[in-house]
Amino acid sequence: MTATVTRQPVRRNGTTKFRLTPTMSVYIALVVLLIVGSILVGVQGGVLLDHGGILNILTRGTVLGLVAIGQTMVILTGSLDLSVAYLIGLCSLIAAETMAGDPGMIVPAVLLTVGFAAVVGLVNGLVITALKVNAFIATLGVALIIRGYLENNYTGPAGSVPRGFQHLGYDRIGPIPVSTLVMLALAVIAWWYLSRTKGGYHVYAVGGDVEVARLSGIRTSRTIVKMHVLCSVMAGLAALFLVSRLGSGAPYVGTDGGYDLESIAAVVLGGTLLSGGRGGVAGTIGGVLILATLDTIFDDLGVTPFLKDVVRGAVLIVAVALYARSQLARRVR
């Protein structure tokens, strides 16, 4: 992570220059987007950054942020997880059906949901490391298994959550949702783990070159499995937040939100390399805020879903192209 957040001085002709890191760039882009978006919404007679606009951005960013934090940790190892969207839907049903409106079942439901998510992450990790299946295929396969279960057993929402649990989804401290503060706290913990612990060093080493990491004595398979477990747990936490807002479980709440591809997009926008080894959570949160801000601007302007996807895709392509050019320029130097 430090590779993305630390300014890198370059001394030329006796002067010191500073390069913009991907993390710094994504937050500059966020500020520019907020300014341009405020102007565009203002022309239409609205206000982007009023109380409702800020609340929309933060609420949209909370679920995506939770999933993207886990996705970052997986991608840093050179892997990825395409099962998170369907896992969110199934976890929301597990939580809602276990609670069944009973306040006394909140804790068991939370533990069961997180535990089930961890098992799915363990399966993903073991299929990738023990069976040597490509991460794309392995996690897509798990996603299809979950999808088949959902389609065979559910036709709509199920279960219910007690009113007390809904405080997680709706309570705020000023304009900031409590759930957003929880997401940011988890982001800080993930940042600390990646940048300040031996386990975090192993994540970057495995993503940089898995064979070199193995020859250095790092248990590469254990590291990959651990990150997949954490990624799935984060998806389970995202499901708990969604069910607290919806009041019941919804089988396709994860896929309707597109949290599998959107989380990967946020990670890439934040400057993490899809090949692994470089990037971090700080940039990912910036990418999440950019996507959440874009969605809020689109809604305020009444943009069609088709055009939304076109703009998202264009932003992602431009960001990856700029990062690639930046990496190439550094190698040439």
C-alpha positions in Angstrom: 0.0 0.0 0.0 2.8 2.4 0.7 3.7 2.2 -2.9 0.5 4.0 -3.8 0.3 6.6 -1.1 3.8 7.8 -0.6 5.1 10.7 -2.7 8.2 9.7 -4.6 10.8 12.4 -4.9 12.7 12.6 -8.2 15.9 14.6 -8.2 16.9 16.2 -11.5 19.4 18.9 -12.1 19.6 19.6 -8.4 15.9 20.0 -8.0 13.4 17.7 -6.4 10.1 16.9 -8.1 7.2 14.9 -6.8 5.2 12.4 -8.8 1.5 12.0 -8.4 0.7 8.5 -7.2 -2.4 6.7 -8.3 -4.0 7.3 -4.9 -3.4 11.0 -5.0 -4.7 11.1 -8.6 -8.0 9.4 -7.8 -8.8 11.9 -5.0 -7.9 14.8 -7.3 -10.2 13.2 -9.9 -12.9 13.0 -7.2 -12.6 16.7 -6.4 -12.8 17.6 -10.1 -15.9 15.3 -10.5 -17.6 17.0 -7.5 -17.0 20.5 -9.0 -18.1 19.5 -12.5 -21.1 17.6 -11.1 -22.2 20.5 -8.9 -22.1 22.8 -11.9 -24.1 20.4 -14.1 -26.7 19.7 -11.5 -26.9 23.4 -10.6 -27.6 24.2 -14.3 -30.6 21.9 -14.0 -31.8 23.8 -10.9 -30.6 21.3 -8.3 -27.9 21.0 -5.7 -25.5 18.1 -5.7 -23.8 18.5 -2.3 -26.8 19.4 -0.2 -27.7 17.2 2.8 -29.7 14.8 0.6 -26.9 14.6 -2.0 -24.2 13.9 0.5 -26.4 11.3 2.2 -27.0 9.6 -1.2 -23.3 9.5 -2.1 -22.3 8.0 1.3 -25.2 5.5 1.4 -24.4 4.3 -2.1 -20.7 4.1 -1.2 -21.2 2.1 1.9 -22.2 -1.3 0.4 -19.8 -0.9 -2.5 -17.0 0.2 -0.2 -17.4 -2.9 2.0 -17.3 -5.2 -1.0 -14.4 -3.3 -2.6 -12.3 -3.4 0.5 -12.4 -7.2 0.4 -12.0 -7.3 -3.4 -8.8 -5.1 -3.0 -7.2 -7.6 -0.6 -7.9 -10.5 -3.1 -6.8 -8.6 -6.1 -3.5 -7.6 -4.4 -2.7 -11.3 -4.3 -3.2 -11.5 -8.1 -6.7 -13.2 -7.7 -10.2 -11.9 -7.8 -13.7 -12.8 -6.7 -16.8 -12.9 -9.0 -19.0 -14.7 -6.5 -19.6 -11.7 -4.2 -22.8 -10.4 -5.8 -24.7 -13.7 -5.5 -23.2 -14.3 -2.1 -24.6 -10.9 -0.9 -28.1 -12.1 -2.0 -27.8 -15.4 -0.2 -26.4 -13.9 2.9 -29.2 -11.4 3.1 -31.7 -14.2 3.1 -29.8 -16.2 5.7 -29.8 -13.1 8.0 -33.4 -12.2 7.5 -34.8 -15.7 7.8 -32.7 -16.4 10.9 -33.9 -13.2 12.6 -37.5 -13.7 11.5 -38.4 -10.4 13.2 -37.1 -11.6 16.6 -34.7 -9.1 18.3 -33.2 -12.1 20.3 -32.0 -13.6 17.1 -30.0 -10.7 15.8 -26.6 -11.9 17.2 -27.1 -15.5 16.1 -28.1 -14.3 12.6 -25.1 -12.0 12.3 -22.7 -14.8 13.4 -24.3 -17.3 11.0 -24.2 -14.9 8.1 -20.6 -14.0 8.6 -19.7 -17.6 9.3 -21.4 -18.8 6.1 -19.7 -16.1 4.1 -16.3 -17.2 5.5 -17.0 -20.8 4.4 -17.7 -19.6 0.9 -14.5 -17.7 0.8 -12.7 -20.7 2.1 -14.1 -22.8 -0.7 -13.1 -20.2 -3.3 -9.6 -20.1 -1.9 -9.1 -23.8 -1.7 -10.4 -24.4 -5.3 -7.9 -21.8 -6.5 -4.9 -23.0 -4.5 -5.5 -26.8 -4.0 -7.2 -27.6 -7.3 -5.1 -25.0 -9.3 -8.2 -23.5 -10.9 -8.0 -20.0 -12.4 -9.5 -17.5 -10.0 -11.9 -16.2 -12.6 -13.3 -19.6 -13.3 -13.3 -20.8 -9.7 -15.2 -17.9 -8.3 -17.5 -17.7 -11.3 -18.3 -21.4 -10.8 -19.2 -20.7 -7.1 -21.3 -17.8 -8.2 -23.3 -20.0 -10.6 -23.8 -22.6 -7.8 -25.2 -19.9 -5.5 -27.3 -18.6 -8.4 -28.8 -22.0 -9.1 -29.7 -22.4 -5.4 -31.4 -19.0 -5.3 -33.4 -19.5 -8.5 -34.6 -22.9 -7.3 -35.6 -21.9 -3.9 -36.7 -18.2 -4.0 -39.0 -16.1 -6.1 -38.8 -13.0 -4.1 -38.0 -11.4 -0.7 -38.1 -13.6 2.4 -37.6 -13.3 6.1 -37.8 -10.1 8.1 -35.5 -8.1 10.5 -36.5 -6.6 13.8 -36.9 -2.8 14.0 -33.8 -2.5 16.2 -31.6 -4.0 13.5 -32.7 -1.4 11.0 -30.9 1.3 13.0 -27.7 0.0 11.3 -29.1 1.1 7.9 -30.8 4.3 8.8 -29.1 5.9 11.9 -26.8 8.9 11.2 -24.4 11.1 13.1 -25.1 14.4 11.5 -25.1 13.9 7.7 -23.0 10.7 8.0 -24.6 7.3 8.2 -23.4 5.1 11.0 -22.9 2.3 8.5 -20.5 4.6 6.5 -18.4 5.1 9.7 -18.3 1.4 10.2 -17.2 0.9 6.6 -14.4 3.6 6.9 -13.3 2.0 10.2 -12.9 -1.4 8.4 -11.0 0.4 5.6 -8.6 1.8 8.2 -8.1 -1.7 9.7 -7.5 -3.2 6.2 -5.0 -0.4 5.5 -3.2 -1.0 8.7 -3.1 -4.8 8.1 -1.7 -4.4 4.5 0.8 -1.7 5.3 1.9 -2.4 8.8 1.9 -6.2 9.3 3.8 -9.2 8.1 0.6 -10.6 6.7 0.2 -7.5 4.6 3.8 -7.8 3.3 3.0 -11.4 2.3 -0.1 -10.2 0.3 2.0 -7.8 -1.7 4.8 -10.3 -2.2 2.4 -13.0 -3.5 0.8 -10.5 -5.8 4.1 -9.3 -7.0 5.5 -12.7 -7.9 4.0 -15.8 -6.4 6.9 -18.0 -7.2 9.5 -15.7 -5.8 7.3 -15.3 -2.7 7.1 -19.1 -2.3 10.9 -19.4 -2.7 11.2 -16.8 0.0 9.4 -19.0 2.5 6.0 -17.3 2.3 3.1 -19.7 2.4 1.5 -18.4 -0.7 -1.6 -20.7 -0.7 -2.4 -19.8 2.9 -2.2 -16.1 2.0 -4.5 -16.4 -1.0 -7.0 -18.5 1.0 -7.0 -16.0 3.8 -7.7 -13.0 1.5 -10.6 -14.9 -0.1 -12.1 -15.6 3.3 -11.8 -11.9 4.2 -13.3 -10.8 0.9 -16.4 -13.1 1.4 -16.7 -11.9 5.0 -16.8 -8.3 3.7 -19.6 -9.3 1.3 -21.5 -10.9 4.2 -21.2 -7.6 6.1 -22.5 -5.7 3.0 -25.5 -8.1 3.0 -26.2 -7.3 6.6 -26.2 -3.6 5.8 -28.6 -4.1 2.9 -31.0 -6.3 4.8 -31.1 -3.7 7.6 -32.3 -1.2 5.0 -34.7 -3.4 3.1 -36.2 -5.1 6.2 -36.0 -8.5 4.5 -33.7 -10.7 2.5 -33.7 -10.3 -1.3 -32.1 -13.0 -3.5 -30.9 -10.7 -6.2 -30.0 -7.6 -4.2 -26.3 -8.2 -4.9 -26.6 -8.8 -8.6 -29.1 -5.9 -9.1 -26.4 -3.6 -7.6 -23.7 -5.2 -9.8 -21.4 -5.4 -6.8 -19.1 -8.0 -8.4 -18.0 -5.9 -11.4 -18.5 -2.5 -9.7 -16.2 -3.5 -6.8 -13.5 -4.5 -9.3 -14.0 -1.2 -11.1 -13.6 0.7 -7.8 -10.4 -1.2 -7.0 -9.0 -0.5 -10.5 -10.0 3.2 -10.4 -8.2 3.4 -7.0 -4.9 2.4 -8.7 -4.6 -1.3 -7.7 -3.1 -3.4 -10.5 -5.3 -6.3 -11.6 -2.2 -8.4 -11.8 -1.6 -7.8 -8.1 1.3 -6.5 -6.0 0.6 -2.8 -6.1 -2.3 -0.7 -4.8 -4.2 -0.4 -1.6 -7.4 0.4 0.2 -6.9 4.1 0.4 -7.2 4.4 -3.4 -10.1 2.0 -3.5 -12.2 4.2 -1.2 -11.5 7.1 -3.6 -12.7 4.9 -6.5 -15.8 3.9 -4.5 -16.6 7.6 -3.9 -16.1 8.4 -7.6 -18.6 5.7 -8.7 -21.1 6.7 -6.0 -20.8 10.3 -7.0 -21.3 9.5 -10.6 -24.5 7.6 -9.8 -25.8 10.5 -7.7 -25.1 13.0 -10.5 -26.7 10.7 -13.1 -29.9 10.4 -10.9 -30.1 14.2 -10.4 -29.7 14.7 -14.2 -32.1 12.0 -15.1 -29.6 10.1 -17.2 -30.7 6.8 -18.8 -29.3 3.5 -17.5 -27.7 2.8 -20.8 -25.8 6.1 -20.8 -24.8 5.5 -17.1 -23.1 2.2 -18.1 -21.4 3.9 -21.1 -19.9 6.6 -18.9 -18.8 4.2 -16.2 -17.1 2.0 -18.8 -15.4 5.0 -20.4 -14.2 6.3 -17.0 -12.8 2.8 -16.2 -11.0 2.4 -19.6 -9.5 5.9 -19.3 -8.3 5.3 -15.8 -6.6 2.0 -16.6 -5.0 3.5 -19.7 -3.6 6.4 -17.7 -2.2 4.1 -15.1 -0.7 1.9 -17.7 1.0 4.8 -19.4 2.3 6.0 -16.0 3.8 2.6 -15.3 5.4 2.5 -18.7 6.9 6.0 -18.3 8.4 5.0 -15.0 10.0 1.9 -16.4 11.5 3.9 -19.3 13.1 6.3 -16.8 
